[in-house]
Amino acid sequence: MLWRHFTFTFVWASVILILYGIPGTNLPSVSFWKLLEPDKVVHAGIFLILMCSLTFSIFKQHRYKTLKRNSLRSSAISCLIYGTVLELFQGALFSERFTDVYDILANAIGVLLGIVILKLFFRDILT
């Protein structure tokens, strides 16, 4: 049963999609210091969780051996694409929302933190 390994990951990705769609206000963009705002920490945190969850989900499944061997790389690419597409859709589809390059960067930082954590604490499991 392939889907049982991905249940949490799909639920979490759905939660992220819903959070992206919640109406907000159009805030003016600021400088590099915007990356230190609590909103960006939240973006990094939710993508760190998504990255770790997806990596473990892919690693636990046994049907696709190549995907399993490349679980860290596949997860990182998938999470980066998902975060970028969501951010672009946020500006185009959702009311009172806008695309923010800093959010995309915060998502990427979360993915990178996930890679670091997985490599530090689960290197022997994932390799």
C-alpha positions as CSV (number, residue, x, y, z in Angstrom):
1,M,0.0,0.0,0.0
2,L,2.0,2.9,-1.3
3,W,-0.3,5.7,-0.1
4,R,0.0,4.9,3.6
5,H,3.5,6.2,3.6
6,F,2.4,9.5,2.0
7,T,-0.7,10.3,4.1
8,F,0.9,12.8,6.4
9,T,2.8,14.4,3.6
10,F,-0.3,14.9,1.5
11,V,-2.3,16.2,4.4
12,W,0.6,18.6,5.2
13,A,0.9,19.8,1.6
14,S,-2.9,20.4,1.6
15,V,-2.6,22.4,4.8
16,I,0.1,24.5,3.1
17,L,-2.2,25.0,0.1
18,I,-5.1,26.2,2.3
19,L,-2.8,28.6,4.2
20,Y,-1.6,30.1,0.9
21,G,-5.2,30.7,-0.1
22,I,-6.3,32.6,3.0
23,P,-7.0,36.2,2.1
24,G,-4.5,38.7,3.3
25,T,-3.5,42.3,2.8
26,N,-1.1,43.6,0.2
27,L,1.9,44.6,2.2
28,P,4.7,46.7,0.7
29,S,7.9,44.9,0.0
30,V,10.9,45.7,2.1
31,S,14.7,45.0,2.0
32,F,16.7,41.9,2.8
33,W,15.6,42.2,6.5
34,K,12.2,41.0,5.5
35,L,13.7,37.5,5.7
36,L,13.8,37.9,9.5
37,E,10.1,38.6,9.9
38,P,8.0,36.0,11.7
39,D,6.1,35.3,8.4
40,K,9.3,34.1,6.8
41,V,10.2,31.9,9.7
42,V,6.7,30.3,9.4
43,H,7.4,29.7,5.6
44,A,10.7,28.1,6.4
45,G,9.2,26.0,9.1
46,I,6.4,24.6,7.1
47,F,8.7,23.7,4.2
48,L,11.2,22.1,6.6
49,I,8.4,19.8,7.8
50,L,7.2,19.1,4.3
51,M,10.8,18.3,3.2
52,C,11.4,15.9,6.0
53,S,8.0,14.3,5.7
54,L,8.3,13.8,1.9
55,T,11.8,12.4,2.2
56,F,10.7,9.8,4.8
57,S,7.6,9.0,2.7
58,I,9.6,8.4,-0.4
59,F,12.2,6.4,1.5
60,K,9.6,4.2,3.2
61,Q,8.0,3.1,-0.1
62,H,9.4,0.1,-1.9
63,R,7.7,0.2,-5.3
64,Y,10.0,2.8,-7.0
65,K,13.6,1.8,-6.1
66,T,15.3,4.7,-8.0
67,L,13.1,7.2,-6.3
68,K,13.9,5.6,-3.0
69,R,17.6,5.8,-3.6
70,N,17.3,9.5,-4.5
71,S,14.7,10.4,-1.8
72,L,16.6,13.4,-0.5
73,R,17.2,14.9,-3.9
74,S,13.7,14.1,-5.2
75,S,12.1,15.6,-2.1
76,A,14.1,18.8,-2.3
77,I,13.3,19.3,-6.0
78,S,9.6,18.6,-5.4
79,C,9.3,20.9,-2.4
80,L,11.1,23.7,-4.2
81,I,8.8,23.4,-7.2
82,Y,5.7,23.1,-5.0
83,G,6.7,26.2,-2.9
84,T,7.5,28.3,-6.0
85,V,4.3,27.3,-7.9
86,L,2.1,27.9,-4.8
87,E,3.7,31.4,-4.4
88,L,3.1,32.2,-8.0
89,F,-0.5,30.9,-7.8
90,Q,-1.0,32.9,-4.6
91,G,-0.5,36.2,-6.5
92,A,-2.5,35.1,-9.6
93,L,-5.5,33.1,-8.1
94,F,-6.1,34.1,-4.5
95,S,-7.9,37.3,-3.5
96,E,-5.9,39.9,-1.5
97,R,-2.7,37.9,-1.9
98,F,0.4,38.6,-3.8
99,T,3.5,36.8,-5.0
100,D,6.5,37.5,-2.8
101,V,10.1,36.6,-3.8
102,Y,11.1,36.6,-0.1
103,D,8.5,33.9,0.6
104,I,10.0,31.7,-2.2
105,L,13.4,32.3,-0.6
106,A,12.1,31.5,2.8
107,N,10.5,28.2,1.5
108,A,13.9,27.3,-0.1
109,I,15.7,28.0,3.2
110,G,13.2,25.6,4.9
111,V,14.0,23.0,2.3
112,L,17.8,23.5,2.8
113,L,17.4,23.3,6.6
114,G,15.5,20.0,6.1
115,I,18.4,18.7,4.0
116,V,20.9,19.7,6.7
117,I,18.8,18.1,9.5
118,L,18.2,14.9,7.5
119,K,21.9,14.6,6.6
120,L,23.0,15.3,10.2
121,F,20.6,13.0,12.0
122,F,19.5,10.4,9.5
123,R,22.5,10.1,7.2
124,D,22.9,6.3,7.8
125,I,19.2,5.7,7.2
126,L,18.8,7.7,4.0
127,T,22.0,6.6,2.3
